[in-house]
């Protein structure tokens, strides 16, 4: 099974919104049926997003989400990331491309249009970028 990288918007669907479309993916993550990866920069991105007033999450819930996600994923040290040959318009999303490139062949699941635009280029390098929550099972 290919390594999986989950963009922040997918993590929100899993841990915050509990989106039913992400049920299979959530179960696979929580039951460690797939191998997911993160790094410090991606962890900081998630922490920043879930701390925003829009989400109205208490600090304890934020800490629970962060601890759970970090315990379920394999961490790669930032200096060990290989820069992806494609650059995202949104610099905050580049980390997910770099993670996917580093552990390729891999699958990057994202709903971000700036990331999805790079799918054709990334596929040539062994990175499948998709918005399909169930791509991990294919």
DSSP file (Angstrom, degrees, kcal/mol; ACC not computed):
  #  RESIDUE AA STRUCTURE BP1 BP2  ACC     N-H-->O    O-->H-N    N-H-->O    O-->H-N    TCO  KAPPA ALPHA  PHI   PSI    X-CA   Y-CA   Z-CA
    1    1 A X              0   0    0      0, 0.0     2,-0.1     0, 0.0     3,-0.1   0.000 360.0 360.0 360.0 137.6    0.0    0.0    0.0
    2    2 A X        -     0   0    0    134,-0.2    33,-0.4     1,-0.1   104,-0.2  -0.390 360.0 -99.3 -72.8 147.9    1.3    3.4   -0.9
    3    3 A X  E     -a  106   0A   0    102,-0.9   104,-2.4   100,-0.4     2,-0.4  -0.362  40.0-139.3 -61.7 147.3    2.1    6.0    1.7
    4    4 A X  E     -ab 107  36A   0     31,-2.8    33,-1.6   102,-0.2     2,-0.5  -0.933  14.7-165.9-118.0 134.1   -0.7    8.6    2.3
    5    5 A X  E     -a  108   0A   0    102,-2.8   104,-2.7    -2,-0.4     2,-0.5  -0.976  11.0-157.0-114.7 131.0   -0.4   12.3    2.8
    6    6 A X  E     -a  109   0A   0     31,-0.5   104,-0.2    -2,-0.5   102,-0.1  -0.941  10.8-137.8-114.0 120.5   -3.5   14.1    4.1
    7    7 A X    >>  -     0   0    0    102,-2.4     4,-2.0    -2,-0.5     3,-0.9  -0.270  31.6-103.7 -67.0 159.3   -3.8   17.8    3.5
    8    8 A X  H 3> S+     0   0    0      1,-0.3     4,-2.4     2,-0.2     5,-0.2   0.859 120.6  58.6 -55.5 -38.4   -5.1   20.0    6.3
    9    9 A X  H 3> S+     0   0    0      1,-0.2     4,-1.3     2,-0.2    -1,-0.3   0.831 107.3  47.2 -65.5 -29.6   -8.6   20.3    4.7
   10   10 A X  H <> S+     0   0    0     -3,-0.9     4,-1.9    99,-0.3    -1,-0.2   0.882 109.5  53.3 -75.3 -40.3   -8.9   16.5    4.7
   11   11 A X  H  X S+     0   0    0     -4,-2.0     4,-3.2     1,-0.2     5,-0.5   0.872 106.4  53.8 -62.3 -36.2   -7.8   16.3    8.4
   12   12 A X  H  X>S+     0   0    0     -4,-2.4     5,-3.0     1,-0.2     4,-2.0   0.920 107.4  50.5 -62.3 -43.0  -10.5   18.8    9.2
   13   13 A X  H  <5S+     0   0    0     -4,-1.3     6,-2.2     3,-0.2     5,-0.3   0.860 117.5  40.9 -62.8 -34.6  -13.0   16.6    7.6
   14   14 A X  H  <5S+     0   0    0     -4,-1.9    -2,-0.2     4,-0.2    -1,-0.2   0.949 129.7  21.6 -77.7 -51.8  -11.8   13.6    9.6
   15   15 A X  H  <5S+     0   0    0     -4,-3.2    -3,-0.2    -5,-0.1    -2,-0.2   0.736 133.5  25.4 -96.5 -25.1  -11.2   15.1   13.0
   16   16 A X  T  <5S+     0   0    0     -4,-2.0    -3,-0.2    -5,-0.5    -4,-0.1   0.851 130.0  27.9-106.3 -55.0  -13.3   18.3   13.2
   17   17 A X  S   <S-     0   0    0     -5,-3.0    -4,-0.2     2,-0.0     3,-0.1   0.690  82.6-145.8 -85.4 -18.5  -16.3   18.0   10.9
   18   18 A X        -     0   0    0     -6,-0.6    -4,-0.2    -5,-0.3     2,-0.2   0.922  24.0-160.9  49.0  48.7  -16.5   14.2   11.0
   19   19 A X    >   -     0   0    0     -6,-2.2     3,-1.7     1,-0.2    -1,-0.2  -0.398  17.5-139.5 -61.9 126.7  -17.7   14.4    7.3
   20   20 A X  G >  S+     0   0    0      1,-0.3     3,-1.6     2,-0.2     4,-0.3   0.780 100.7  66.6 -63.2 -26.3  -19.4   11.1    6.4
   21   21 A X  G 3  S+     0   0    0      1,-0.3    -1,-0.3     2,-0.1     3,-0.2   0.761 102.1  49.2 -64.3 -22.2  -17.7   11.2    3.0
   22   22 A X  G <> S+     0   0    0     -3,-1.7     4,-3.4    -9,-0.2    -1,-0.3   0.269  77.9 109.1 -99.1  10.5  -14.5   10.6    4.9
   23   23 A X  H <> S+     0   0    0     -3,-1.6     4,-2.7     1,-0.2     5,-0.2   0.912  80.1  45.1 -55.7 -49.2  -15.8    7.7    7.0
   24   24 A X  H  > S+     0   0    0     -4,-0.3     4,-2.3    -3,-0.2    -1,-0.2   0.917 116.7  46.2 -63.2 -42.1  -13.7    5.0    5.3
   25   25 A X  H  > S+     0   0    0     -4,-0.2     4,-2.5     2,-0.2    -2,-0.2   0.928 111.8  51.3 -65.5 -45.0  -10.6    7.1    5.4
   26   26 A X  H  X S+     0   0    0     -4,-3.4     4,-3.2     1,-0.2     5,-0.3   0.937 111.8  47.3 -56.4 -48.3  -11.2    8.1    9.0
   27   27 A X  H  X S+     0   0    0     -4,-2.7     4,-2.2    -5,-0.2     6,-0.2   0.899 111.2  51.0 -62.5 -40.7  -11.5    4.4   10.0
   28   28 A X  H  <>S+     0   0    0     -4,-2.3     5,-2.8    -5,-0.2     6,-0.9   0.895 114.3  44.3 -64.0 -39.8   -8.4    3.4    8.0
   29   29 A X  H ><5S+     0   0    0     -4,-2.5     3,-1.6     3,-0.2    -2,-0.2   0.958 115.3  46.3 -67.7 -51.5   -6.4    6.2    9.8
   30   30 A X  H 3<5S+     0   0    0     -4,-3.2    -2,-0.2     1,-0.3    -1,-0.2   0.811 116.1  45.6 -64.6 -30.1   -7.7    5.4   13.3
   31   31 A X  T 3<5S-     0   0    0     -4,-2.2    -1,-0.3    -5,-0.3    -2,-0.2   0.307 110.2-122.2 -95.2   8.8   -7.2    1.7   12.9
   32   32 A X  T < 5 +     0   0    0     -3,-1.6    -3,-0.2     1,-0.1    -4,-0.1   0.840  67.5 138.8  54.9  38.0   -3.7    2.2   11.4
   33   33 A X      < +     0   0    0     -5,-2.8     2,-0.3    -6,-0.2    -4,-0.2   0.601  66.5  42.5 -85.2 -13.2   -4.7    0.4    8.2
   34   34 A X  S    S-     0   0    0     -6,-0.9     2,-0.7    -5,-0.1   -31,-0.1  -0.920  85.3-119.7-129.5 157.8   -2.8    2.9    6.1
   35   35 A X        -     0   0    0    -33,-0.4   -31,-2.8    -2,-0.3     2,-0.3  -0.872  34.1-175.6-102.2 112.8    0.5    4.5    6.6
   36   36 A X  E     -bc   4  73A   0     -2,-0.7    38,-3.0    36,-0.5     2,-0.3  -0.759   7.8-151.5-107.7 155.2    0.2    8.3    6.9
   37   37 A X  E     + c   0  74A   0    -33,-1.6   -31,-0.5    -2,-0.3     2,-0.3  -0.923  17.0 166.0-128.5 149.8    3.1   10.8    7.1
   38   38 A X  E     - c   0  75A   0     36,-2.2    38,-2.3    -2,-0.3     2,-0.3  -0.919  14.2-156.7-146.5 171.6    3.5   14.3    8.6
   39   39 A X     >  -     0   0    0     -2,-0.3     4,-2.1    36,-0.2     5,-0.2  -0.903  41.7 -91.8-144.1 174.0    6.3   16.7    9.5
   40   40 A X  H  > S+     0   0    0     36,-0.4     4,-2.6    -2,-0.3     5,-0.2   0.872 123.0  53.2 -60.1 -39.3    6.6   19.5   11.9
   41   41 A X  H  > S+     0   0    0      1,-0.2     4,-1.9     2,-0.2    -1,-0.2   0.908 110.5  46.4 -64.4 -41.4    5.6   22.1    9.4
   42   42 A X  H  > S+     0   0    0      2,-0.2     4,-2.0     1,-0.2    -1,-0.2   0.849 111.6  52.6 -69.7 -32.4    2.4   20.3    8.5
   43   43 A X  H  X S+     0   0    0     -4,-2.1     4,-2.6     2,-0.2    -2,-0.2   0.924 109.4  48.9 -66.0 -44.7    1.7   19.8   12.2
   44   44 A X  H  X S+     0   0    0     -4,-2.6     4,-2.4     1,-0.2    -2,-0.2   0.863 108.6  54.8 -63.0 -36.3    2.1   23.5   12.8
   45   45 A X  H  X S+     0   0    0     -4,-1.9     4,-2.3     2,-0.2    -1,-0.2   0.936 110.5  44.6 -62.3 -47.3   -0.3   24.2    9.9
   46   46 A X  H  X S+     0   0    0     -4,-2.0     4,-2.7     2,-0.2     5,-0.2   0.923 112.7  51.5 -64.1 -43.7   -3.0   22.0   11.4
   47   47 A X  H  X S+     0   0    0     -4,-2.6     4,-0.9     1,-0.2    -1,-0.2   0.904 110.9  48.7 -60.1 -41.6   -2.5   23.5   14.8
   48   48 A X  H  < S+     0   0    0     -4,-2.4     4,-0.4    -5,-0.2     3,-0.4   0.930 112.8  47.5 -63.4 -45.8   -2.8   27.0   13.4
   49   49 A X  H >< S+     0   0    0     -4,-2.3     3,-1.5     1,-0.2     6,-0.3   0.938 111.8  47.2 -64.9 -48.2   -6.0   26.2   11.5
   50   50 A X  H 3< S+     0   0    0     -4,-2.7     7,-0.4     1,-0.3    -1,-0.2   0.658 105.3  62.0 -73.2 -11.7   -7.9   24.5   14.3
   51   51 A X  T 3< S+     0   0    0     -4,-0.9    -1,-0.3    -3,-0.4    -2,-0.2   0.553  79.4 111.8 -86.0  -6.6   -7.0   27.3   16.7
   52   52 A X  S X> S-     0   0    0     -3,-1.5     3,-1.5    -4,-0.4     4,-0.7  -0.376  79.0-121.0 -69.3 144.2   -8.9   29.9   14.6
   53   53 A X  G >4 S+     0   0    0      1,-0.3     3,-0.7     2,-0.2    -1,-0.1   0.791 106.5  72.7 -55.2 -30.2  -12.1   31.3   16.1
   54   54 A X  G 34 S+     0   0    0      1,-0.2    -1,-0.3     2,-0.1    -4,-0.1   0.867  98.8  46.3 -53.0 -38.9  -14.1   30.0   13.2
   55   55 A X  G <4 S-     0   0    0     -3,-1.5    -1,-0.2    -6,-0.3    -2,-0.2   0.705  90.6-153.1 -82.0 -20.2  -13.8   26.4   14.5
   56   56 A X    <<  +     0   0    0     -4,-0.7     2,-0.5    -3,-0.7    -3,-0.1   0.879  32.9 161.8  50.6  45.3  -14.6   27.3   18.1
   57   57 A X        -     0   0    0     -7,-0.4    -1,-0.2    -5,-0.4    -2,-0.1  -0.841  38.9-123.7 -99.4 130.1  -12.6   24.4   19.5
   58   58 A X     >  -     0   0    0     -2,-0.5     4,-2.3     1,-0.1     3,-0.3  -0.300  28.1-109.9 -64.2 155.3  -11.6   24.5   23.1
   59   59 A X  H  > S+     0   0    0      1,-0.2     4,-2.7     2,-0.2     5,-0.2   0.865 118.6  55.7 -57.5 -38.3   -7.9   24.1   23.8
   60   60 A X  H  > S+     0   0    0      2,-0.2     4,-2.0     1,-0.2    -1,-0.2   0.898 108.6  46.8 -62.4 -40.3   -8.4   20.6   25.2
   61   61 A X  H  > S+     0   0    0     -3,-0.3     4,-2.5     2,-0.2    -2,-0.2   0.887 111.2  52.3 -68.6 -39.1  -10.1   19.5   22.0
   62   62 A X  H  X S+     0   0    0     -4,-2.3     4,-2.6     1,-0.2    -2,-0.2   0.938 110.5  47.6 -60.2 -46.6   -7.4   21.1   19.9
   63   63 A X  H  X S+     0   0    0     -4,-2.7     4,-2.8     1,-0.2     5,-0.2   0.880 110.2  53.1 -62.5 -38.4   -4.7   19.2   21.9
   64   64 A X  H  X S+     0   0    0     -4,-2.0     4,-2.5     2,-0.2    -1,-0.2   0.931 110.5  46.6 -62.6 -46.3   -6.6   16.0   21.6
   65   65 A X  H  X S+     0   0    0     -4,-2.5     4,-2.7     2,-0.2     5,-0.2   0.937 114.5  47.2 -61.0 -47.5   -6.8   16.3   17.8
   66   66 A X  H  X S+     0   0    0     -4,-2.6     4,-2.4     1,-0.2     5,-0.2   0.924 114.0  46.7 -63.0 -45.3   -3.1   17.2   17.5
   67   67 A X  H  X S+     0   0    0     -4,-2.8     4,-2.0    -5,-0.2    -1,-0.2   0.906 113.4  48.9 -63.6 -41.6   -2.0   14.3   19.8
   68   68 A X  H  X S+     0   0    0     -4,-2.5     4,-1.2    -5,-0.2    -2,-0.2   0.949 112.7  46.7 -63.8 -48.6   -4.2   11.8   18.0
   69   69 A X  H  X S+     0   0    0     -4,-2.7     4,-0.8     1,-0.2     3,-0.5   0.915 113.5  48.6 -61.9 -43.0   -3.0   12.8   14.5
   70   70 A X  H  < S+     0   0    0     -4,-2.4     3,-0.4     1,-0.2    -1,-0.2   0.848 110.4  51.4 -67.1 -32.5    0.7   12.8   15.6
   71   71 A X  H  < S+     0   0    0     -4,-2.0    -1,-0.2     1,-0.2    -2,-0.2   0.719 110.4  49.6 -75.5 -19.4    0.3    9.4   17.2
   72   72 A X  H  < S+     0   0    0     -4,-1.2   -36,-0.5    -3,-0.5     2,-0.3   0.559 106.0  63.0 -95.2  -9.6   -1.3    7.9   14.1
   73   73 A X  E  < S-c   36   0A   0     -4,-0.8     2,-0.4    -3,-0.4   -36,-0.2  -0.821  78.9-116.9-121.5 155.3    1.3    9.1   11.6
   74   74 A X  E     -c   37   0A   0    -38,-3.0   -36,-2.2    -2,-0.3     2,-0.4  -0.754  34.1-135.9 -87.9 133.5    5.0    8.6   10.9
   75   75 A X  E     -c   38   0A   0     -2,-0.4     2,-0.5   -38,-0.2   -36,-0.2  -0.721  13.9-163.5 -95.8 139.0    7.0   11.8   11.2
   76   76 A X        -     0   0    0    -38,-2.3   -36,-0.4    -2,-0.4     2,-0.1  -0.982  29.3-115.5-116.9 130.0    9.7   12.9    8.8
   77   77 A X    >   -     0   0    0     -2,-0.5     3,-2.0   -38,-0.1     4,-0.4  -0.404  24.3-121.8 -65.2 137.2   12.1   15.6   10.0
   78   78 A X  G >  S+     0   0    0      1,-0.3     3,-1.8     2,-0.2    -1,-0.1   0.861 110.1  56.5 -49.3 -44.8   11.8   18.8    8.0
   79   79 A X  G 3  S+     0   0    0      1,-0.3    -1,-0.3     3,-0.0    -2,-0.1   0.726 101.8  59.0 -64.2 -17.3   15.4   18.8    6.8
   80   80 A X  G <  S+     0   0    0     -3,-2.0    -1,-0.3     2,-0.1     2,-0.2   0.510  80.4 111.8 -88.4  -4.3   14.9   15.3    5.3
   81   81 A X    <   -     0   0    0     -3,-1.8     2,-0.5    -4,-0.4    18,-0.1  -0.485  63.8-138.8 -70.5 136.7   12.1   16.5    3.0
   82   82 A X        -     0   0    0     16,-0.5    20,-0.3    -2,-0.2     2,-0.2  -0.844  26.0-116.4 -91.1 128.0   12.9   16.4   -0.7
   83   83 A X        -     0   0    0     -2,-0.5     2,-0.1    18,-0.1    12,-0.1  -0.463  29.0-121.3 -66.1 130.0   11.5   19.5   -2.4
   84   84 A X        -     0   0    0     10,-0.2    14,-0.1    -2,-0.2    -1,-0.1  -0.402  14.7-126.3 -66.7 147.2    8.9   18.6   -5.0
   85   85 A X  S    S+     0   0    0     -2,-0.1     2,-0.4    37,-0.1    -1,-0.1   0.559  92.6  70.5 -74.7  -5.1    9.8   19.8   -8.5
   86   86 A X  S    S-     0   0    0      8,-0.1     2,-0.4    11,-0.0    -2,-0.1  -0.901  74.9-144.5-113.1 142.6    6.4   21.5   -8.7
   87   87 A X        -     0   0    0     -2,-0.4     2,-0.3    10,-0.0     4,-0.1  -0.894   9.8-136.1-112.0 134.8    5.5   24.6   -6.7
   88   88 A X        -     0   0    0     -2,-0.4     6,-0.1     2,-0.1    27,-0.1  -0.608  14.1-131.5 -86.0 143.8    2.1   25.4   -5.3
   89   89 A X  S    S+     0   0    0     -2,-0.3     2,-0.8    25,-0.2    -1,-0.1   0.834 101.5  62.1 -61.7 -32.0    0.6   28.8   -5.6
   90   90 A X  S >> S-     0   0    0      1,-0.1     3,-1.9     2,-0.0     4,-0.6  -0.857  75.4-157.7 -98.3 108.3   -0.2   28.6   -1.9
   91   91 A X  G >4 S+     0   0    0     -2,-0.8     3,-0.8     1,-0.3     4,-0.5   0.778  89.7  65.2 -58.0 -27.2    3.1   28.3    0.0
   92   92 A X  G 34 S+     0   0    0      1,-0.2     3,-0.3     2,-0.1    -1,-0.3   0.764 102.3  49.2 -66.1 -23.7    1.3   26.8    3.0
   93   93 A X  G X> S+     0   0    0     -3,-1.9     4,-1.2     1,-0.2     3,-0.9   0.568  86.0  86.3 -91.8  -9.9    0.4   23.8    0.8
   94   94 A X  H <X S+     0   0    0     -3,-0.8     4,-2.7    -4,-0.6   -10,-0.2   0.851  79.6  65.2 -59.7 -34.1    3.9   23.2   -0.5
   95   95 A X  H 3> S+     0   0    0     -4,-0.5     4,-2.5    -3,-0.3    -1,-0.2   0.857  99.2  51.9 -58.6 -36.1    4.7   21.1    2.5
   96   96 A X  H <> S+     0   0    0     -3,-0.9     4,-2.3     2,-0.2    -1,-0.2   0.877 110.1  48.5 -70.5 -36.4    2.2   18.4    1.5
   97   97 A X  H  X S+     0   0    0     -4,-1.2     4,-2.5     2,-0.2    -2,-0.2   0.912 112.3  49.0 -66.1 -42.7    3.7   18.2   -2.0
   98   98 A X  H  X S+     0   0    0     -4,-2.7     4,-2.3     2,-0.2   -16,-0.5   0.900 111.1  49.7 -64.9 -40.8    7.1   17.9   -0.5
   99   99 A X  H  X S+     0   0    0     -4,-2.5     4,-1.9    -5,-0.2    -2,-0.2   0.948 112.5  46.8 -61.0 -48.6    6.0   15.2    1.9
  100  100 A X  H  < S+     0   0    0     -4,-2.3     4,-0.3     1,-0.2    -2,-0.2   0.890 113.2  49.3 -62.5 -39.5    4.3   13.2   -0.9
  101  101 A X  H >< S+     0   0    0     -4,-2.5     3,-0.9     1,-0.2    -1,-0.2   0.890 108.8  53.6 -66.0 -39.4    7.4   13.6   -3.1
  102  102 A X  H 3< S+     0   0    0     -4,-2.3    -2,-0.2   -20,-0.3    -1,-0.2   0.872 116.7  35.7 -64.2 -39.0    9.7   12.4   -0.4
  103  103 A X  T 3< S-     0   0    0     -4,-1.9  -100,-0.4    -5,-0.1    -1,-0.2   0.231 101.2-175.2-102.1  14.3    7.8    9.2    0.3
  104  104 A X    <   +     0   0    0     -3,-0.9    23,-0.1    -4,-0.3     2,-0.1  -0.155  60.6  62.8 -59.6 152.3    6.8    8.4   -3.3
  105  105 A X  S    S+     0   0    0     21,-0.7  -102,-0.9  -102,-0.1     2,-0.3   0.413  93.0 134.9 -69.5 137.2    5.2    6.5   -4.8
  106  106 A X  E     -ad   3 127A   0     20,-2.1    22,-2.7  -104,-0.2     2,-0.4  -0.883  54.0-119.7-148.4 173.7    2.5    8.0   -2.7
  107  107 A X  E     -ad   4 128A   0   -104,-2.4  -102,-2.8    -2,-0.3     2,-0.6  -0.994  17.4-163.0-124.4 128.5   -1.1    9.4   -2.6
  108  108 A X  E     -ad   5 129A   0     20,-2.9    22,-2.5    -2,-0.4     2,-0.6  -0.958   7.9-160.1-111.0 116.6   -1.8   13.0   -1.6
  109  109 A X  E     +ad   6 130A   0   -104,-2.7  -102,-2.4    -2,-0.6     2,-0.3  -0.876  28.6 145.5-101.6 122.2   -5.5   13.5   -0.7
  110  110 A X        -     0   0    0     20,-2.4    -2,-0.0    -2,-0.6  -104,-0.0  -0.987  45.2-156.6-151.8 152.5   -6.5   17.2   -0.8
  111  111 A X        +     0   0    0     -2,-0.3     2,-0.5    20,-0.0    20,-0.1   0.299  61.8 117.7-109.5   4.9   -9.5   19.3   -1.7
  112  112 A X    >>  -     0   0    0      1,-0.2     4,-2.8     2,-0.0     3,-0.6  -0.615  58.2-149.6 -79.4 121.7   -7.3   22.4   -2.4
  113  113 A X  H 3> S+     0   0    0     -2,-0.5     4,-1.9     1,-0.2    -1,-0.2   0.839  96.3  57.4 -61.5 -34.5   -7.6   23.5   -6.0
  114  114 A X  H 34 S+     0   0    0      2,-0.2     4,-0.3     1,-0.2    -1,-0.2   0.861 112.8  41.4 -64.9 -34.4   -4.0   24.9   -6.1
  115  115 A X  H X4 S+     0   0    0     -3,-0.6     3,-1.7     1,-0.2    -2,-0.2   0.916 112.0  53.8 -76.1 -46.2   -2.8   21.4   -5.1
  116  116 A X  H >< S+     0   0    0     -4,-2.8     3,-1.7     1,-0.3     4,-0.3   0.799  96.9  67.4 -61.1 -29.2   -5.1   19.5   -7.4
  117  117 A X  T 3< S+     0   0    0     -4,-1.9     3,-0.3     1,-0.3    -1,-0.3   0.742  96.8  55.6 -61.2 -22.9   -3.9   21.6  -10.4
  118  118 A X  T <> S+     0   0    0     -3,-1.7     4,-2.7    -4,-0.3    -1,-0.3   0.374  76.4 104.4 -91.6   4.5   -0.5   19.9  -10.0
  119  119 A X  H <> S+     0   0    0     -3,-1.7     4,-2.2     1,-0.2    10,-0.2   0.873  77.9  48.9 -58.4 -44.2   -1.9   16.3  -10.3
  120  120 A X  H  > S+     0   0    0     -3,-0.3     4,-0.9    -4,-0.3    -1,-0.2   0.924 115.0  44.2 -65.0 -44.3   -0.8   15.6  -13.9
  121  121 A X  H >4 S+     0   0    0     -4,-0.3     3,-0.6     1,-0.2     4,-0.4   0.920 114.0  50.7 -64.3 -43.5    2.7   16.8  -13.3
  122  122 A X  H ><>S+     0   0    0     -4,-2.7     5,-2.2     1,-0.2     3,-1.6   0.854 100.3  62.6 -65.9 -35.6    3.0   15.0  -10.0
  123  123 A X  H ><5S+     0   0    0     -4,-2.2     3,-1.5     1,-0.3    -1,-0.2   0.845  95.6  60.7 -60.3 -33.2    1.8   11.7  -11.4
  124  124 A X  T <<5S+     0   0    0     -4,-0.9    -1,-0.3    -3,-0.6    -2,-0.2   0.727 107.3  46.9 -64.4 -21.4    4.8   11.6  -13.7
  125  125 A X  T < 5S-     0   0    0     -3,-1.6    -1,-0.3    -4,-0.4    -2,-0.2   0.223 127.9 -95.0-106.4  11.9    6.9   11.6  -10.5
  126  126 A X  T < 5S+     0   0    0     -3,-1.5   -20,-2.1     1,-0.2   -21,-0.7   0.669  87.3 121.5  87.4  16.4    5.0    8.9   -8.7
  127  127 A X  E   < -d  106   0A   0     -5,-2.2     2,-0.7   -22,-0.2    -1,-0.2  -0.958  46.6-158.0-117.3 118.2    2.6   11.1   -6.7
  128  128 A X  E     -d  107   0A   0    -22,-2.7   -20,-2.9    -2,-0.5     2,-0.5  -0.849   9.3-165.8 -95.3 114.8   -1.1   10.7   -7.2
  129  129 A X  E     +d  108   0A   0     -2,-0.7     2,-0.3   -10,-0.2   -20,-0.2  -0.891  22.6 152.1-102.9 126.7   -2.9   13.8   -6.1
  130  130 A X  E     -d  109   0A   0    -22,-2.5   -20,-2.4    -2,-0.5    -2,-0.0  -0.980  51.4-141.7-151.1 158.2   -6.6   13.4   -5.7
  131  131 A X        +     0   0    0     -2,-0.3     2,-0.7   -22,-0.2   -22,-0.1   0.338  69.0 117.8 -98.9   3.4   -9.7   14.7   -3.9
  132  132 A X    >   -     0   0    0      1,-0.2     3,-1.8     2,-0.1     4,-0.2  -0.617  53.9-158.2 -77.7 112.6  -11.0   11.1   -3.6
  133  133 A X  T 3  S+     0   0    0     -2,-0.7     3,-0.4     1,-0.3    -1,-0.2   0.763  92.9  51.3 -59.5 -25.1  -11.3   10.2    0.1
  134  134 A X  T >  S+     0   0    0      1,-0.2     3,-1.7     2,-0.1     4,-0.3   0.276  73.4 106.8 -99.3  11.0  -11.2    6.5   -0.9
  135  135 A X  G X   +     0   0    0     -3,-1.8     3,-1.5     1,-0.3    -1,-0.2   0.800  69.1  68.8 -59.4 -28.9   -8.1    6.7   -3.1
  136  136 A X  G 3  S+     0   0    0     -3,-0.4    -1,-0.3     1,-0.3  -134,-0.2   0.764  97.7  52.4 -61.8 -24.2   -6.2    4.9   -0.3
  137  137 A X  G <         0   0    0     -3,-1.7    -1,-0.3     1,-0.2    -2,-0.2   0.504 360.0 360.0 -92.2  -5.3   -8.2    1.7   -1.0
  138  138 A X    <         0   0    0     -3,-1.5    -1,-0.2    -4,-0.3    -2,-0.1   0.477 360.0 360.0 -82.4 360.0   -7.6    1.6   -4.8
